[in-house]
Structures are given as C-alpha cells and as structure tokens.
C-alpha cells in the first residue's frame, strides 16, 4: 500500500513538472498500464470549434414540466447506512487511481469528452461507477431471464430526463434508492438492470454513449407495439402428385391462348397500377411519420446495457434499452456511439471510431487497441499471441518474471457500497408506480395495471387506432387476471362491433372462446369449448337466427358435425319465453367419421332429416377402390293414415342407389327396420338440438351474470387479501395464546399441597421449612416407588398371560386350525412387544428416579419460600 501511495505522489509531482512527465510515467507502469497515444487528426480548426460551440450554446433545450423530478433534495438520507456516506480506504485509493487515469486520458485524448468515472451519490459522496453496481439474483423465478428483468425495470420505474442532455449526470444514485422512489434517469435504469442481469449470470455492462432523440426521451410513438405484431405464418408447400401410368388424361383445353395472354397482360397492368398506388400511399405515410430533424443529433447522452455472448447461452451480442425493456441489435441506428462501458469488475474506454454509429464496433474487450481498460484485474483475456511473438516467451524465468509483474500491476475492484437489492412481494406484484402505467406506441396505446387494482381484474389494455393522431379506434384488447369466470382476454373489434372472449381452463361451461355481437339469444354466436372437459365431445357451436352448427370430436358414435335449420317461430297469444316456445326445426344434417368396424357401404357418412318434407336422406362412405358412394332416401310417413288404418311398407317408400347391390338390402323387412331406426334417431337428434338451444340460453345468462359480478379469486396463500384465511389464522393464534396462558396458570407447584396446610401469609420457621422439605421429598419418593410397582405389576401380568397362552397352545396344538394358529402367533407377537416396552420403561424409570429425586431436592433448597433451609446450610 505504501508503495502505491508513493507512486501516486510521484504522479502528482509529474503534473507540476511537465518536463519530467515522461520519466515519471515509467515508474507508474507497474500499477497501471499507460494509455496508448492515439491522437486523431482533427479537420476542424480552432475557429470552427469556437463557432460550433457558440451555435450549440444558442440551442434551447425544452424540458417538459410534466416529467417527474428526482433530485437529491427529495431523498431522505437519514436512514442510509455508513457505506453511503463515507468511503473505505480501498475506495479512496480507487478514486485516486481513477483521477490519475482521467488526467492521462485527457492529456492524450484532448478532443474527447471527460470520462464518467466517479459521480456523486445521494449523500454527495463520490463513488466509482463500477462499485455502484450490486450483482443480485432475485428470489423470483420470473426475473431469471433477461427479457423479464428488462420488462420489470421498465414497468417498475418512472423515467426522469437528464438535467443536461449533452452531459452525463453529476449524481448516480444507488439501486436501493431508485427502487424505493421508483424514479430514475437512464443511468439509474441501466445500473439497476445491469445489477440484476449480472446476478442472473449474464455478461452485462453499463454503457455511456449517445442515442437518438426517441431513445433518450423514451418516445415510442414511431415504433410498432410488439403486441400488435402477428407471428409469421409458415406456408406449407403443396407436394406435387406424381402422375400414375394409367391415370385418365384431362380433357383438351379449347380456350384461346391469345385471349388468355391478353387477360394476363390486363391483370398485370391492374396489379402494377395497384402497386404504384400502394407505394405512393406508403411514401406519403412515411413522410408524415418522419421525425423532425434533431439539432442535437449525435450529441444526446444516453445509457443502456450491453449483453455479450457466451454466458447463459447468449448466441450474439445485443443491446437492451432499460427505458423500454426492448432488445436491439448492435447494428441498430438508434445507438449513435459509445464513450465507455463498465461492469462490477472493470472500466473500459472505446477507442474505435463511431462515424457509422455502433455498426462497425467490435466488442472484444480483451483487445487493448480497441478497448482501453483501467484496471488489470479483469476477467477478459488478452488477445492471443502469434507464433513469432510467442517464440520469445520460452524461458521459464521470463514467464515467472512476467507473472510477478502482472501481480504487481493488478488491482482488485472494491466491493459494492450499495446494500443488497431487495424487492418485496407487494412491490413485485404491483410493478408499475401507483399501480398504473401508460405507454404510447405508433397507432396504439398500452395501459398496464397492478393485479387486484381494478375490481374486474383488468391488468392490461391495448387500444389500436386507425390514424397517427389516435382518434379513431380500430380494436381493443383487454387482458384479465384472477377472474372467477376464468376470463383471460377480451377482444373488441370496433369496426364490426364483434366481441371475442378467451377463457382459461376451469370455466363451469368449459368455454374456451366466445364470439358475439350481442348477448341476446338467437343472434350470431360462436362458442368454442375445451373438448376434454365435455362428455359429448363438443368443440365448437355456431348459432345464428335461423341455424345452429355443432362440431364434435372423439365421440363413440363417430358424430363429427350437426347442422340444424329453423323456421319462423309460431306466434302465441300469451307471452312465452324461448324455452317454452322453441323454434321449429326444418332440417337436421349430421355427418360422421369413418367407423373402421363397419364396411364402407354400411357406414353412414351423412344423414339429412328433412322434417318439413318428411324425408330422410343417407349417404354412405366411399370405399377406397370406388369413385362413388351409395345413397338411400326414405319417405317418412306416419304409421297410420287419416282413417286410422296402418300404413304398410311399400318399395316406393325407399329410393336407393347402391354401388354393389346386395340381396338383403332389397328386402322390405330390412328397409322397414332401417326406417324405424332412423325415426328413433330423428327424434333423438331433435331432442339434442333442443337441449343445445337451452344450453346456449344458459351460457348467455351465465355470461351476463359473470360480467355484472366480475368476481375475483384470491389464493389461500394471499393472507392479506383472503379475509377467510386471515380470520382463520387470527382465530388459531388466539386459541394458541389462550392455551399457553392456561398452561402457565395450571402449571404444577410441588409445594402447593403442603403450603395449603399452613395458615396463609405466615412466615415459615426453620422447623416448618425442614418438615415441608421432608414431606415433599418423601411424597415424591413414594410416587416414584408406586410408579415402579405399577410398571412391574403390568410386566408380570403380561408375562403370566403369555405363559398361559403358550401352555394352551401346547395342549391344543394338534386340533388347531390354520386360522387359530395365525391368531396365536399374532397374539404372541403383540404380547412380546408389550412385554419388551414395559421392560424398557421399568429400566428407564430405575435410571431416572434417583436423578429426579436429586433435582427436586436441589429445587427445594433454592426455592425462596423455604429460605430458612438456606440459612441452615449456609
């Protein structure tokens, strides 16, 4: 340490003696490697620099008054720990090294801006930026990945602009203070996010650089909301069907080729005109959306996070803007340049040219030509040496001397002065400041709320607009949590007025999706179900004013589709509901999957019940080796005519087309039985359609009640919100407390029975104290003897009974059945177990009885009520 201090003093003398600066530079080489001279040629003269400075000073930077202020005057520092208010010797030494490094950098690179090394903290104490980082792994699994960490920081904090957009801030607050007040600038955001990412195992760094106007002001009005981006649909390529040798040739095309070519040219001209109009419209929109030129472009200071590849299986380097929580490529044009970056171990200066933003930067921090580091104690490896350079380091002595020199030059970064970063479960659940946050995107607005803040469970709402001014609403998406009706998402299309509700598993009616325009019955409704939660296998139901279509899956009767057509309802004089006056069914169409247990010519593929026309149509499945399927139609007449006479089955009542006619299908008995079966199926289908109508009415009624009540569920582990759980816990605590008091009150007093024989309040004499002690000990001795005798008596009793049982077994062993022998063996086993336990208790009692007697005797001597005994033995 003394050697380091002498070197620092030598460097201070070197500043006052400019002539000896080169000589002093050689002596400080052991502590810190010198900054290499990289003087860039400057194209601007001194006059041009002065003119530029004058023009920049004339630019007025407006600061919105609506943005919150976050200064040291608004922070309570009375309860902060000592590490916030003072510096340790290691930190003081680090500040000296940083100052020396900054002076050398300013001398060798005078055209660069000053380094951002040790800003003041909330207690006006200078702290090195690397020690402000506090790597922390949060106890929440949701904050283990970088995207969830970035989104949490973006939601939890409120953005505060830099006081001067052209300079880094003079203060850098601790992450604990930033979390407490939920405010901060871009450097505060990046520091907190970088601490969480390093704690989660990422190779993350805070970056001090330059960003665009939108990036620095957290302006997302020119960015598309990520929630509105639809995933790309994968287009399946149609496999070409190989033509078989004996396939039928298609008919000859007799159309005119000339007419076809003219039609193609006409369509191409129409498409070209449409593309031109579309391109002109896009150019017009791009011109309207184009940002105004920024007078401070390339000069606005901004901070973000750099994540390098390698750790946590990160495939490539990328940036994270802590303001928005979005990730960007290192080639993104929003990031205009980098001055420096740091983590909790070291500090690096960018020595590469940023004329092309950050696109050409190489993030190899072990390359001293591109990145100048401050301390040698870094985990970044140096560049690999070539064979020629490596040939000179072969001698073992040289390698040993080189290792000693590296040890002398290394300097470890002190531990962070920031306290452990902690986020309470309440704060983690609330997320947004005051439970609400609004983000404005391009043609969209995203609103976020904390769970349970809204009585209907609303946690997020995305409103999409048609124009850039956000006046005409196109659609609204609302996300819900903790709903008792399992509602997860509500999608409202303002153009068509179509509402779509999405549900999670667990709804009483097994709903998955419900699309509607009105909750009134007999209107357009599309209801999808979780088929695994229904016995009938229904997966989807579509209803209109005159039709109802149902789709099934996994039914034992192989039903896949049912479509019902309704006629106009018959008007009644009295008021009636839809349940008592159902719509008349005109037609029912049912389709079935292929049943492999039946031949194709007997397996019905589709059946149509024409109720009004009294006809039934059947279409069977087509065999693989056939090109057409069999069909059959029945004329369904009543069983009796108008005069009451029975109608006899005639051949003209069944019209059939069979691919391969069979003899049994032509018989009237077969046709009659088939028609009777179809009549029963028709009656059952009509009943099922009627039940489906009632179920739709029940679902709509239930949905109206759920929307009116919008009850929220509370977990039994949520002790703050769950009133029943809270009352039960308080009752249990009260009962336990009362039981504890009762035990304390009823605790046995070994002298109470003997003190009751004496007059109350009378002081004991020496003779009385001795007599009480003897009586108490003799009584306790007698109780020990009685307990031993009781155990001994039980032991002898069990032994005698076992001996009697064994004697009985010897006398009757020949005549015993296997069941009696099993009972005897079971009894012996239990008896031996009881005897062994009694024997152990007796032995243990004999060992502990003397110790208990001596312990009671010692208590009596120390009892303050028998004070005369203490005088006797004093």
Secondary structure, DSSP 4 states (H G I P E B T S, - for coil): -HHHHHHHHHHHHHHH-GGGHHHHHHHTTTTSPPPPP-PPPP-S-HHHHHHHHHHHHH------TTSPP--GGGS--TT--HHHH---HHHHHHHHHHHHHHHHHHHH-TTSPPP----B-TTS-B--HHHH------S-GGGSSHHHHHHHHHHHSEE---SSTTS--SB---HHHHHHHTEE-HHHHHHHHHHHHHHTT-EEEEEEEEE-HHHHTT--TTS--GGGPPPPPPPPPPPPPPPPTTPPPPPPP-S-HHHHHHHHHHHHHHHHHHHHHHHHHHHHHHHHHPPPPPTTTTT-EEEEEEEESSGGG--S-EEEETTTTEEEETT-TTEEEEEEEE-SS-EEEE-S--TTTTTT----TT-TTTEEES-S--SSPPPPPPHHHHTT---HHHHHHHHHHHHHH--PPPPP-SPPP---HHHHHH-SGGGEEEEEETTEEEEEE-TTTSTT-EEEEEEEESSTTS-SEEEEEEEE-SBTT-EEEEEEETTTTEEEEEE-TT-TT-EEEEEES-SSTTS-EEEEE-GGG-SS-EEEEEE-SSEEEEEE-S-TT-EEEEEEEE-PPPP-SS---TTTSPPPEEEEEEEE---TTS-GGGSEEEEEEETTTTEEEEEEPPPTT-SS--EEEEE---SB-TTSPBPPP-GGGEEEE-SS--TGGGSHHHHHHHHHHHHHHHHHHHHHHHHHHHHHHHHHHHHHHHHHH--B---TT-TTT-HHHHHHHHHHHHHHHHHHHHHHHT---TTHHHHTTSPTTPPPPHHHHHHHHHHHHHHHHHHHHHHHHHHHHHHHHHHHHHHHHHHHHHHSTTT--HHHHHHHHHHHHHHHHHHHHHHHHHHHHHHHHHHHHHHHHHHHHH-GGGHHHHHH--
